[in-house]
């Protein structure tokens, strides 16, 4: 299903008439947005709204699948394998991770969404309200313009106009931040020579640039040295793990968190470079309900 529902799709979901769906939106009873004269309904927020409206006895929820969704991070990906947690991954960007978290099709989601004055918390609350989800800091990391080997004439977003650029998928927080930066510099994707398709993970982007499939991309400084890439730092961001509270103390997540707090993880972060673990383990949000 799409991220945003039309009025017809909302009516079908709620088993009501389309007129009633319009009335719900007009009265402010249901989450909605207005864009280009149309009413659209954020699917994840509709599901959260339905869950919040339930009544009657509480029944045991089905187990959450052992999956971590959201953004790809090479250091965390290493930790998942090294910890022996048994957790599977589905990396398709921070915003996709929020949807999967709200649908309860993942135990946790990796997020790095830039917000006014902070990271991740507002987006998490917008999607899940005060659902019992914990926002656990992993690291701070550097993001900026990754450059293919031999490219030396790019020092800012303004310089991208004459170069080939590899994009990320629209559900990636990095792509949304990149689009925002282009706009701030008076540019858009139409002004760039973008490559076909997109890189779906940070490592895919680095490999594409290493193989000279494009000259630049918006990626992680931690991968520059590993793939012999140039790097122009532009942003510092916080990488968090949003975890359903009922999964937080289960063995798979605990195995991962134990590895994250270990000297082994600290050493691996040093080898990657570009990571700051001083805030590791800080809880930035702890949903009240549940």
N, C-alpha and C positions, 0 to 999 in steps of 0.2 A: 504494500500500500504506500501511497505517496506520503511525504512528510506533512503536507497540508491537505485537508479534506475540503471539497466543495460542499455547498449546502445540500446538494443531492446525496453525496456520499455520507454526510453527517446524518441526514434523515434515514438513510438505509441502515446505518450503524445503530441508531437509537430506535429503529422500528417505528418511526413517526412520519407524519406527512411533511412535505417540504415547507408548507406554510408555517407549521409549528416550529420547524427549525429556524426559520426567519424570526419568529416571535421570540424564541429563546435568545437569539443573538441581539435583537433590538432591546430586550429588557436587561441585557448584561448578565444573564444567568449562565451563559456558557462561554468559555474562552474563545475569542475570535480576533482576527485582524482584518483591516480593510486595505486593499491594495488595488490601485487602478480601477476603482469603482466596483470591485468584487469583494464578497465576504469569503474569507478563508479561515479554516479552523485547524490549529496545530494539533496533529494527531496525538502526540505524546501528552499534551496538556488535557486533551479530551479524555484520554484514558485515566490520567491522574484525577480529573474532575469526577469521573464515574466512580473510581475507587473511594474517593473522599465522601461520596454521597450514599454509600452503602449503609444498611441498617440490619438489625436482626443479629442472631448469634454469629460469633466469629468462628470460622472453621479453619482447620490447619491448612496453611498454604502449601502448594506443591513445592518440592525442593527446587532451588535455583540451579540451573545447569552450571557446571564447573567451567565457565568461560569468562575471560577478561576481554572486554570490547574496548572501543575507543581508538585513541591515537597510538601510533607506533613510536617506541623509543628504543634505541639499540641497547642502552644500558639495562633498562628494565627487562627487555626481551632476553638478554643474557641471564638476568637474575631468575626469571621464570624457569628457564631450562636448568640452571644450576641448582635451584632449590629442590627439585624433585617434587614440586607441588601437585603435578598432574593436571594443572589448569591449562585448558586450551585457550587459544587466542583468536579473535576476529577483529583485525585492525582495518577500520574504514573511516577513521577520523573521529575527533572529539564529539561532534554533534550527532553522528551516527551512534556513538557510544551512549550518549544520554538517552536516545530513543530506546535502545536495547535495554538499558537499565530500567527505564520506566515501564517497559513491557515485561520486565522480569525474565528476559531471555539471556541475561548475563548476571554474574555475581558482582562484577565490578567493571568500572570504565576508567580508562586513562584519559586525563583531561589537561589541556593547556590553553584555555580560552582567555584571551586578554579582555579585561573589563575596565570600566572607569574606576581607578583606584585599587584594583586588585585582579584576582584571577579566579575563574571557575565557579565561585559560590553563587553569584547571581544567576548564572545560566542553570546551575543545578536546581536552585529553588524555583526558577521559572518553569522548569520541566516537571519537577517532582514535589514542589511545595515543601512541606515539613515532613516528608516521608522519612522513615528511619534509615538514613544513609549517612555514612561517615566520610568526610573529605580529609584524606590523609596525605600530607606532603611527602613527596619522594625527593625532589631536588629542584634547584634553580639551574637553568641552562641557557646557553647563548644561541640566539638565532640570527640569521642574516643572509646575505647573498653568497651562495656557493658558486664558485667559478670553475669552469672546466680547465684542465691543464693548459698553460700558455696564455690564458686570457688575463690581461693586466690593465685594460682600459675601462674597467667598471669600478666605480668607487661609491656610487649611490644609485637610488632608484631612477634618477633622471637619465642615467647612462644606458638603461636597458632598451631604449627605443630602437637602437640600431643592432640589437643582438637577438639571437635565438634563445627562447626561454622555455623551460619545462615547468608545467603547472602541476598542482596537486588536485585531488578531487574536491568538489564543492563542500562535502561534509567534513573536510579537514579544517581545523581551526587556523592552521598556517595559511591556507588558501584565502580564507576570509580576511585574515590580517593583511595578507599581501594585496588583496583587492583594495582594502582601505588605504594602504600606503600608496598604491598607484593613484588613487583618487586625490590624495593629499598632495601629490606631485603633478597634478593636472593630466594624468594618464589614465588609460583603461586597458583592458585586455586587447581591444581592437588596435591599439597602438603598438603592440608587441608582435614579434614573429614567433608565435607559439608553436611548439611541436605537436603532432597528432597524439591524441590520448593524454594520459596523465600518469604521474608516479603515485602509487597508492600507499607507499610507506616512505619514511625518511631515507631508508637504505636504497630503495629503488631509485630515488632522486639522485643520490650520490653516485650510484653505479651508472646511471644514464649520463651524468656529467663526466664521469671518469672515462666512459666510452665515447665521449664527444658527440652524443646524440643531441645535445644542446650546449649553449655556452654558459647559461646561468640558471639558477633556481633559488627558491627561498627555503633554506634548510638549516640544519644544525651544524654549529661549529665543531661539535665533537666528532663529526665524520670527515672533516676536511683533511686532517692528517692521514687518516686511514686510507683515503682514496686519492691522495695527492692533488687536492683541490685548493684553489684560493678561497679566502673567506673574508667578507666585509661584515663585521658585526653591526647589527642595527637594533636588536632588542634583547632584553633579558626576560625570561618567563619562568613561571612556576609550574612544575609538573606534579599533578596530584593524582591519587587513586581514589575514586568515589566507590565506596563499598557498601552493599546492603548490610545493615547491622547484624542480621541473623546469619550472614555468612562470615562475618568478621572473625569470629572465634572458632570457626570450623577448621579442621586440620589443613586443607589446601591453602587457604589464605594465611593461616598462621605460619606454615612452612615458608611461604614467600616473605612475610614480614620479618621472620627470624633471619633469613638470608640478608634482607635489606639492612638490618641493624648490625651486621657482622663486619669484621675487619676485611674479609674477603671482598665484600661489596665496595668498601671504601677504596681498597687497592685497585679494583677494576675501574672505578670512577676516575682515579688518577691516571690510569692508562689511557682512557678515552680522552681526558681533558675536557674543559668546557662545562664541567658540572660543579655545583656548590652544594654540599650535603649538610650545611650548617643547620638547616631547618628540618632535616629528615625526621619524620615521626610527628611533626606538629599537626594537631587536629584543627582544621580551619572551619569545620561545620560538623554538627552532630544533630541530625534531624530529630525533632521532639516527639513526633507521633509514632504510633506502633506500639 
